[in-house]
Structure formats: structure tokens, C-alpha cells
Amino acid sequence: MKSWVLLLGLSGHIGKASQHSNVHTSIFLFICTMNDSFFDTLIEPTLLLDEQRCRQNIKAMYARAKNAGVSFRPHFKTHQSHEVGRWFREEGVDKITVSSLRMAEYFAADGWADITVAFPVNIREINRINDLASKIKLNVLIENERSIQYLAQHLLHPIGAFLKIDIGYHRTGLDPKDEHQISSLLKTIDHYDKIKAVGLLGHAGHSYKARGKAAIHKIHKESLALIRSLKEKLQTDYPELLISVGDTPTCSWEQHFPQVDEIRPGNFVFYDLAQWRIGSCRFDQIAVAMACPIVAKHPDRQQLVIYGGGVHFAKDQSKLLDGKTTYYGHVVPFQKGNWGLPNGQNYIASLSQEHGIVQVQADIMNQYQVGDFITILPIHSCMAANAMKSYRTLDGKILSRL
Ligand SMILES: Cc1ncc(COP(=O)(O)O)c(C=O)c1O
């Protein structure tokens, strides 16, 4: 829907009515749309993707890996899209990380032939593992004896195994100080010819609690120290074990990854407000924004109601800079086919299943009409992208995803 505003401007005097003036008559007719014509064909909440920013994020992270002398195995769980994956391939990336076997199948079908599934192996998916292992180089994540034994009995084709090491996040993984348990698992793996131990894999997901460079650096140093010291203890018996780490906050800041072999960041491909809050990115690196139709206005409480709820944004939240106010996304201006920067004062104050309540300042309240689209940066792009299932690039391409 468009809302047109006609501005009729008269300047000077009309005709010969005035003898006092030689001012020419001029009539200015401005026709402008309050809502960018980009939205003309959209009807529902739509996840917009700025291809240029996204490609730039890919290039920058790959350059960072190259400069640090580590290989780049980006995590594809954020975008889960063949097309976006191809942008990585165009840069020369040839190995990837995913978080499920289904995702591995999806990307294998698009030609990716070296995939690590960085989620503790679900042995109930043995048929999928066998099928994939017959076609590609597949690595799985292991942290217990039972998985090794089960795989050993059921594998039909060789796979690689990373041992998951807990480097401070405490979500999953083996205690890096318990080298006896880790050696014992490695020895068990050694008995079987279809599983090869390829490395130690850590994920410093607690970097999401950091705010700013110094806090991120502390986590980087501490988490690397844990996995490096484990590797040193295993060095004599297992000199070829790789060290694989990498989350978006540390990978966005750090230049040095001593003794690390590969990094696996994922979120950086889009970034989001959570990463901005941590200090991993600038607003102008965020490559996705949600466009939502306005369905009601409540000027009395300075709120717009949008068609855009938890089923679109997910329910990730953050605090405004006052440290108190919860919000679920920031409004950004949209002009000439692209979005700008948020001012921090217009934000989603609450989300229910399909409704979003957007708290706005007076200028936004006046500027937007029911039926217009409003554009909002998400807190967590991985979750919003997962909820939305497709992207619309700013030049109008629809990109599908798993
Ligand atoms: C095991 C593992 N590796 C890498 C990543 C990528 O981290 P990020 O999304 O911070 O880039 C994740 C994300 O959850 C992960 O679970």
C-alpha cells in the first residue's frame, strides 16, 4: 500500500494581479510516497538481506583468517542458504561447519564436500551419517565412549571425529584438564579404522556475555590457553590433532590465533544487534533487517502495532543503553531501497506470537501510516533467519534457505 502526499507550493503572485511584483508564478507539485516504493510488492513480514554488506562481511572474515594464518571453516547455521553459501565459495572457501546432519545434507547437495557437523553426534542418525560419509568428507563431534562404540559398530564409510572440548562456555564438551579421559577416548577411536580423530574442537560461546574489546580478548586468551595446553599434553601421541575454535565475537576482534588450525565463526555473515551490543560489529555491518507491515497506531502511548511477532523475530531480547528497558529490535529508517542507522529511541517493546509493539518517537508516529512497512534490525539474526525461511535481497531476489 502507498500513502501519497501531495504538496502544492505557490510562490510569488499569480498572473498580472499584482503590479508590484515581477516575481514569476511558480507552482511546485511534489509527489512523494511516505513509504519507500521498494515495499510495493511486499505484503507480509519479510527478511531483507543486503547482499553487498553480507559479501563484505564474508570477505573481511576470510581476510582475517588468512592474515592470522588459520584455515576458515565458516559455520553455515546462520544463513542456511545455498545462494549465500555460494558467495563464500566465490571467495575460495571450500570447507564448512553446520549444526545438524540435515544441514550437512542440504549443503552437500549444493556441492560442499568437506563438512564438520559441530553438534554432539546424535547416534540415532546413523543412516544419515553413512549416507553422507559415502559422498563427502564428513567430521562429527564426539565427547563420550558410547558414541564412539556405536559409530564403530554401524559405520559403513570412514568419518573424521573432533573431540568436543569445553573451553569455558560449559554448554557441552570434555574438561580440557582431564587429559586422561580425553586420551582414553582417543585410544578407543584408534581401535577402529572407520573413525579417525582429526582434532580438538572448542566453542567459546561465553563471549556472548562480553561487552567490549577487553572482555572479548580475555575470553579469547583464556579459552585458547585451555585448548592449547591440552594439545601440548597430547602432542607426543597425537601430533596431528587440529585445534578448531571460533565464535563471532572473538573472530571479529582478534588478529592472532596462536596454535589454532581453523576458525568457525558463523553469525558474522549477517551480524545483528546482539553482536553490536557485544562490540563485534558496527550498525552498518548488519546485513539483515525485518520489514513489517504496520497494522495499528496508538498515538496516545506512542506505539505502532506491527505484523511481526515472535514467529518472525524469535524472542531474543536485549537492554537499551539505560540497562533497564528490554527491547526486541531497533527501527531503522528506510529510503531509496536501503536501510539506515537506528537512533536507539524507536524499538520493539514487546512481542507476542504475531504482534509486535513498537515504541516510537513523535516523528516516527507521524511519518508512518497503517499499511506502511517499517524496517527493524533483529537482535539475533540466526534465529530470525531461521524463523523466516527466505530472504529478499535489496535488488529483489528471493533466496531460499533450509
Ligand atoms: C560449535 C559451534 N561452533 C561455531 C559456532 C559459531 O559461532 P557464532 O555464531 O558466534 O559465529 C557455533 C554457534 O553456536 C557453535 O555452536
The ligand as an ORCA input file, in Angstrom:
! r2SCAN-3c Opt
* xyz 0 1
  C      30.160    -25.408     17.919
  C      29.970    -24.063     17.316
  N      30.946    -23.552     16.538
  C      30.833    -22.336     15.964
  C      29.714    -21.555     16.160
  C      29.632    -20.202     15.518
  O      29.572    -19.185     16.481
  P      28.971    -17.751     16.138
  O      27.553    -17.955     15.814
  O      29.232    -16.926     17.337
  O      29.711    -17.251     14.956
  C      28.684    -22.049     16.966
  C      27.496    -21.265     17.216
  O      26.644    -21.561     18.025
  C      28.808    -23.328     17.548
  O      27.847    -23.852     18.325
*
